[in-house]
Amino acid sequence: MSTDNPTASVEDGDPEFDAADMQALRERVEELEESIAEIDEGDDEKKMTIIATQGSFDMAYPPLILGSTAAAFGWDVVVFHTFWGLDILHEEKSKNLKLSAVGNPNMPMPNALAALPGMDRMATKMMEKKIDENGTATIEELIDLSLDSGVDLQACQMTIELMDYDEDDFYDGVTTGVGAATAIQHMAESDIQLLV
């Protein structure tokens, strides 16, 4: 039999392979298949870390919607709230978040008009009305949904101290006492990291 035949096998008497080489090759293939099976059975849970830094009415929605949606797909989700983003988790302040009309490119008014007293409150009321008419969840409902879905809503300890907040000021279920090192560790292990 010619060695030029690509379909030649040991069984056909291919002189390039002896029985010991073929057995070693079969054992190596079995080892690789077992390794792949172990990887497939391993922890395939995806992770997401969101850093929420802004506490305006419109910026409260993205981290809560993205976090609760990822959790619904079985992801391990952490939303780390720092600086003004901490107000989203503050039970009293979250009920009074404002939509800023100034510098918002999507507002249908010039900045000079948007800067007038009361415009932020008016813009917020208009958005709240739209949310209500559309049946969209409120910030409080999204916080409850996120917590119920297993999202770890974290409050930055340094910001709690900086803003002179009390840990009891936050919604039940919010994780307090978390520092930047913990957030960074979760980010390092995450498949997706977002800064909102």
C-alpha positions in Angstrom: 0.0 0.0 0.0 1.3 3.5 -0.9 1.9 6.1 1.8 0.6 8.7 -0.6 -3.0 7.5 0.0 -4.6 9.9 2.6 -7.2 7.4 3.5 -4.8 4.7 4.5 -5.1 3.6 8.1 -3.3 1.4 10.6 -5.8 -1.3 10.0 -4.9 -1.2 6.3 -1.3 -1.7 7.2 0.0 1.9 7.0 3.7 1.6 7.9 3.9 5.2 9.3 1.9 4.1 12.4 2.5 1.2 14.7 -0.1 -0.2 17.2 1.6 1.6 20.1 1.5 5.0 18.4 -2.1 4.5 17.5 -3.0 3.5 21.1 -1.2 6.6 22.4 -3.1 8.8 20.0 -6.5 7.3 21.0 -5.7 7.9 24.7 -4.7 11.5 24.0 -8.0 12.0 22.1 -9.9 10.6 25.0 -8.1 12.9 27.4 -9.0 15.9 25.3 -12.6 14.9 25.0 -12.8 14.5 28.8 -11.2 18.0 29.2 -13.8 19.5 26.9 -16.6 17.8 28.8 -15.3 19.2 32.1 -15.2 22.7 30.6 -18.7 22.3 29.3 -19.9 21.2 32.8 -18.0 23.9 34.5 -19.3 27.2 35.8 -20.6 28.8 32.6 -22.6 31.6 34.4 -21.9 34.9 32.8 -21.1 37.9 34.9 -21.9 41.6 34.5 -20.7 44.6 36.5 -22.4 48.0 36.1 -21.0 51.1 37.7 -23.7 53.7 38.3 -22.3 57.2 38.8 -25.2 59.4 37.9 -28.3 60.0 40.0 -30.6 61.9 37.6 -34.1 60.6 36.9 -33.2 59.4 33.4 -29.9 57.8 34.4 -31.5 55.7 37.1 -33.2 53.5 34.4 -30.3 52.1 32.4 -28.4 50.3 35.2 -31.6 48.9 36.7 -33.1 47.8 33.3 -29.8 46.2 32.1 -29.1 44.6 35.4 -32.5 43.1 35.9 -32.6 41.9 32.3 -29.2 40.2 32.6 -30.3 38.6 35.9 -33.4 37.2 34.1 -31.1 35.4 31.7 -29.3 33.8 34.7 -26.3 36.2 34.8 -24.5 37.1 38.1 -25.0 40.9 38.2 -23.5 43.6 40.4 -24.5 47.2 40.1 -22.1 49.3 42.1 -23.6 52.8 42.9 -21.1 55.5 43.7 -21.2 59.3 44.0 -24.5 60.7 42.6 -25.5 57.2 41.5 -26.0 56.4 45.2 -29.1 58.5 45.2 -30.8 55.8 43.1 -30.7 53.4 46.1 -31.5 56.0 48.7 -35.1 55.4 49.6 -36.1 59.0 50.1 -33.9 60.6 47.4 -34.8 58.1 44.7 -38.4 59.4 44.9 -37.3 62.9 44.0 -34.7 62.4 41.2 -34.9 65.0 38.5 -34.5 64.9 34.7 -31.9 67.6 33.8 -33.1 69.7 30.9 -29.8 71.6 30.6 -27.2 70.1 28.3 -29.5 67.3 27.3 -29.2 67.0 23.5 -32.6 65.1 23.4 -34.6 67.9 25.1 -36.7 69.8 22.5 -35.6 73.2 23.9 -32.5 75.4 23.8 -30.2 75.4 26.9 -31.1 79.1 27.6 -34.7 78.1 28.1 -33.9 74.8 29.8 -31.9 76.8 32.4 -34.9 78.7 33.6 -36.0 77.9 37.2 -38.5 75.0 37.3 -37.6 73.5 33.9 -36.0 70.4 35.4 -39.1 69.8 37.5 -41.3 70.3 34.5 -39.2 68.0 32.3 -39.3 65.4 35.1 -43.1 65.6 35.4 -43.5 65.2 31.7 -41.3 62.1 31.7 -43.1 60.7 34.7 -46.4 61.2 32.9 -45.1 59.5 29.8 -43.8 56.6 31.9 -47.2 56.2 33.6 -49.2 56.4 30.4 -46.9 53.8 28.8 -47.0 51.4 31.8 -43.3 51.5 32.2 -42.0 50.5 35.6 -41.1 53.2 38.1 -37.6 53.4 39.6 -38.9 51.9 42.9 -40.5 49.0 41.0 -37.2 48.4 39.0 -35.2 48.3 42.3 -37.6 45.7 43.7 -37.5 43.7 40.5 -33.7 43.9 40.4 -33.4 42.7 44.0 -36.0 40.0 43.5 -34.1 38.8 40.4 -30.9 38.4 42.4 -29.1 41.6 41.2 -26.6 42.7 43.9 -27.3 46.4 44.2 -24.2 47.8 46.0 -23.8 51.1 47.8 -20.2 52.5 47.8 -19.1 52.8 51.4 -16.8 55.8 50.7 -19.7 57.7 49.1 -22.1 56.8 52.0 -19.6 58.5 54.3 -18.9 61.4 51.9 -22.6 62.2 51.5 -23.2 61.6 55.3 -25.8 59.0 54.6 -26.9 56.3 57.0 -27.0 52.7 55.9 -30.6 52.5 57.0 -31.4 55.2 54.3 -31.3 52.6 51.6 -33.8 50.1 50.3 -34.0 46.8 52.1 -31.8 44.3 50.3 -29.2 46.8 49.1 -25.6 45.8 50.0 -23.8 48.5 51.9 -20.2 48.7 53.1 -18.8 47.8 49.7 -15.6 49.4 48.6 -14.0 50.0 45.2 -11.7 47.0 45.6 -14.7 44.7 45.8 -16.2 46.3 42.7 -12.9 46.0 40.8 -12.6 42.4 41.7 -16.1 41.6 40.3 -15.3 43.7 37.2 -12.1 41.7 36.6 -14.2 38.5 36.7 -17.0 39.9 34.5 -17.8 39.2 30.9 -19.3 42.6 30.6 -18.4 45.8 32.4 -20.5 49.0 32.0 -20.0 52.5 33.3 -23.3 54.4 33.4 
